[in-house]
Amino acid sequence: MELTNALQKFVITYKKDTPTNLKIVDFYLIYIMLSGIFQFIYMATVGTFPYNAFLAGFISTVGSFVLAVNLRIQTNGQNKEMFKTISPERASREDVKGVLLADEMGLCLGARGIAKSDAAANAAAIARTARELSTPSEEEQYPTITLAYEHSKVVIRNEGSFTLAIFM
């Protein structure tokens, strides 16, 4: 009974006091969390083949969730003291618009947002070329490439067996 009352009070307060932009982020967080749960349930019931595809999808889901939580924290008006130098408009403008994950052969393992799976081979080739250009003393470090165009940018990083491209 107490749990029901607490839940009802939470829902009423949430609807009344939470700004619309935070509700939108919250719904996205619920969507991305359910997407990850469904992927995990599918993997557990159907099997792990191909395991790389499961890992790519699940990791991109977790990454999207973490980035959205950061966006929610930065745009929450109650956290103004923590982010004095970042306005809510700037925080929401600089959010991630897409994520792409490619294997070492340039095949798309997962794409979210504005990222297109066709770009996987190009992202992998750029990351591989940057890795080849690095000096021997930097072999343990994977280079990060930032491509800026108009009002957007793409950050590409090779992580050994896969390449990550983040569209901002």
LINQUIHU-V608162 format. One record per residue. N is the residue number from 1. RES is the residue in one letter. PHI is phi in whole degrees, 0 to 359 (* if undefined). Layout:
BEGIN
((N & RES & PHI) (N & RES & PHI))
END
This chain:
BEGIN
((1 & M & *) (2 & E & 294) (3 & L & 295) (4 & T & 297) (5 & N & 297) (6 & A & 296) (7 & L & 295) (8 & Q & 297) (9 & K & 296) (10 & F & 299) (11 & V & 297) (12 & I & 297) (13 & T & 295) (14 & Y & 299) (15 & K & 298) (16 & K & 279) (17 & D & 259) (18 & T & 273) (19 & P & 296) (20 & T & 299) (21 & N & 297) (22 & L & 287) (23 & K & 296) (24 & I & 297) (25 & V & 297) (26 & D & 298) (27 & F & 295) (28 & Y & 297) (29 & L & 299) (30 & I & 296) (31 & Y & 301) (32 & I & 291) (33 & M & 294) (34 & L & 297) (35 & S & 299) (36 & G & 295) (37 & I & 296) (38 & F & 297) (39 & Q & 298) (40 & F & 293) (41 & I & 298) (42 & Y & 300) (43 & M & 297) (44 & A & 290) (45 & T & 270) (46 & V & 270) (47 & G & 139) (48 & T & 259) (49 & F & 271) (50 & P & 278) (51 & Y & 294) (52 & N & 300) (53 & A & 294) (54 & F & 298) (55 & L & 301) (56 & A & 298) (57 & G & 296) (58 & F & 290) (59 & I & 294) (60 & S & 293) (61 & T & 294) (62 & V & 297) (63 & G & 298) (64 & S & 297) (65 & F & 295) (66 & V & 297) (67 & L & 295) (68 & A & 292) (69 & V & 297) (70 & N & 298) (71 & L & 298) (72 & R & 296) (73 & I & 297) (74 & Q & 290) (75 & T & 268) (76 & N & 287) (77 & G & 298) (78 & Q & 287) (79 & N & 256) (80 & K & 301) (81 & E & 295) (82 & M & 288) (83 & F & 235) (84 & K & 296) (85 & T & 270) (86 & I & 244) (87 & S & 282) (88 & P & 302) (89 & E & 295) (90 & R & 293) (91 & A & 298) (92 & S & 282) (93 & R & 284) (94 & E & 265) (95 & D & 286) (96 & V & 284) (97 & K & 260) (98 & G & 190) (99 & V & 225) (100 & L & 230) (101 & L & 236) (102 & A & 233) (103 & D & 277) (104 & E & 292) (105 & M & 270) (106 & G & 90) (107 & L & 275) (108 & C & 287) (109 & L & 264) (110 & G & 182) (111 & A & 218) (112 & R & 228) (113 & G & 68) (114 & I & 280) (115 & A & 293) (116 & K & 255) (117 & S & 297) (118 & D & 297) (119 & A & 278) (120 & A & 300) (121 & A & 297) (122 & N & 295) (123 & A & 297) (124 & A & 295) (125 & A & 293) (126 & I & 297) (127 & A & 294) (128 & R & 295) (129 & T & 296) (130 & A & 297) (131 & R & 295) (132 & E & 292) (133 & L & 281) (134 & S & 288) (135 & T & 283) (136 & P & 303) (137 & S & 290) (138 & E & 260) (139 & E & 302) (140 & E & 285) (141 & Q & 262) (142 & Y & 264) (143 & P & 290) (144 & T & 248) (145 & I & 249) (146 & T & 243) (147 & L & 252) (148 & A & 250) (149 & Y & 210) (150 & E & 46) (151 & H & 250) (152 & S & 228) (153 & K & 209) (154 & V & 233) (155 & V & 253) (156 & I & 241) (157 & R & 218) (158 & N & 271) (159 & E & 245) (160 & G & 92) (161 & S & 272) (162 & F & 215) (163 & T & 241) (164 & L & 246) (165 & A & 238) (166 & I & 245) (167 & F & 264) (168 & M & 234))
END
